[in-house]
Amino acid sequence: MKRFGFLLVVGPLVAVAGFAGFHFWNSGGATPALAQVEAAGPRDHLTITEEKYVAARLEAASPMRRELRSVRIVPGRIEYNSTRHVEVKSPFDGLIRRIDIKVGDRVTEGQVMAVVDSPELGEGRADVLLRETDLQQAFNEHEWWHSIQANLDELLARLKRPQEIQQLEKEFADKLLGDYRQQVLTAYSRMRLAEKLSTNVKSAGEAGVSIRTVLELGSARDTTTAEYAAACEQATFDVKQKHLKAESAMKNAERRLAVAKQRLSLLVNQPYEAVDDLGNSNNLSIWPVKAPFTATVEEILLAPKERVQTAQALFQLADTSRLWVQAQIREKDWSALAIVPGQTVSVQTPALPGETLSATISFVGRTVAMETRAVPLTAEIENPNGLLRPGMIVRVLIPDGPARECLTLPKSAVTSNDGRTFVFVETGPREYHLRDVTVGLQVEPWVEIVSGVQPGDRVVTAGAAILKAEFLLEAED
């Protein structure tokens, strides 16, 4: 049955071609058969058999109104998206310990692709560890002097009123005071003792006490009072100075640690937070090379155990889920330069026949290239199935002018012969009428019908070429 259907389709075509060739040969280039029949009054109706109808697989649809816009077709090429196509380079000199990927592998963002051993990296990490230790020591010393100053201020405030030494020592036993505990409390104890002795002598009266003793006790009281005041002043000054010095040392340690981290960050060309844990001092020189984004490995440029230099490329990665369409708009197409970033254009390629893809304009050049006398255009196109490959040739359909509503049919519905443009309108079961039409704007896959058919007509959209061959065959008969 399939063979019979094939003969039904191909046989008329061969017969028409042979017959037309015969007349052309004998007439020295006369008008084709259809034109001769038209001159005598052509039959515009056609009825085909059930077998031919099944074999032709005819389809019909009514014309529809839709918006069409004139387009300019410019040649282009599929290219990598440069923002998603990178060479992963080594940030320092080193030795490649291992490579964990192969060409064609799909890697995810953050995946370890290789391991590089670099003494320069080890020195940078060791410096950070040293600076962290220095900062911790400076912080501890600052906290020490901060506590001593606060406790000393509290103690001196209490000593402005008479206090019992035993009670004070008990209350401040667990508070940091350093050497100033002994200096201040000893001076205070001597002052209190001298005051008591001087007061007791005065209370007992001058009987039996020499003037010399009274004067000596008074002098001792004054001396111890001055010594206590000096001890308090000196302790306050010393503690404040040491506190300030410790604070300055801590801030200096913070700055030096920040510089060490910044140097390490610049070395690996990543934020410091992305640097691996530094706790294991045995692996300070080991650096894992990670994928910057989810992509496919396009090329591996070095092998394990090879030495690598700073900025030398290790791998080429590309994310081909989104590609670029690069095109050149030349002078004859400059009316299409009204397009703006964000606008959608259609893209066609011989690699995907019958398909029209959409791309979004990313960039339209502002100057004309001297070499090509053209304006560059870049559009981004989705490629989720990987059917598009960099290097493919494409046609870019750029909108030119405003869209307008019109009556349309698929281009497959319209056929022509010797200057006559027509469609086949279905008038009944397996019955068709050849109707001349006037076409206007043509934008894949549609064509504007200016006149000849109405919205309610049923027009053959698939198999029109077979009906044309059948019609020419009947016209010859």
Buried (B, 14 or more C-beta within 10 A) or exposed (E): EEEEBEEBBEEBBEBBEEBBEEBBEEEEEEEBBBBBBBEEEBEBEBBBEEEBBBBBEBBBBBBEEEEBBBBBBBEBBBBBBEEBBBBBBBBBBBBBBEBBBEEEBEBEEEBEBBBBBBEBBBBBBBBBBEBBEBBEEBBEBBEBBBBBBBBBEBBBEEBEEEBEEEEBEEEBEEBBBBEBBEBBBBBBBBBBBBBEBBEEBEEEEEEEEEEEEBEBBBEBBBEBBEBBEEBBEBBBEBBBEBBEEBBEBBEEBBEBBEEBBEBBBEBBEBEBEEBBEBEEEEBBBBBBBBBBBBBBBBEBBBEEEEEBEEEBBBBBBBBBBBBBBBBBBBEEBEEBBEBEEEBEBBBBBEEBEEEBBEBBBBEBBEEBEEEEEBBBBBBBBEBEEEEBEBEBEBBBBBBBEEEEEBBBBBBBBBBEBEEBBBBBBBBEEBEBBBBEBEBBBBBBEBBBBEEBBEEEBBBBBBBBBBBBBBBBBBBBE
